[in-house]
Amino acid sequence: MPSRNYQAPNLDFTNVLSLLELCVKCKINCKIKKSIKDKLIEKAGKEGAQCASLTWAGERKDVGIARLALSQMNIQIFLHPRLPNKLDPAQWDDFLFWDVMTKLPSLWQLTIWRPTIQ
């Protein structure tokens, strides 16, 4: 059987996130899911959606996505996060840093906080 290279379609962040949700629900092939996760991180970096990918990862305990999202953040993104609007994902809402932190698992909050206050 020939080896296949899977490439995620060129979508915006919220659509890639929806596609990844579908892959998770339908238990899609790991190679395809990895390609879509890679596209998610790429789009998060380009569209300033690192906090959205971090909270998504927190809801699913996906440490890999969380680490990549954190590695793309600068202080501005960290302190002034944006998340897709729940009613209209094409719209983005500004949040306070605390709002995003409370969406993460408790252990993740401590892990993120420790180096920032030392």
Beta strands, then each sheet from edge to edge (+ up, - down):
strand 1: 82-84
strand 2: 92-94
sheet 1: 1+ 2-
end
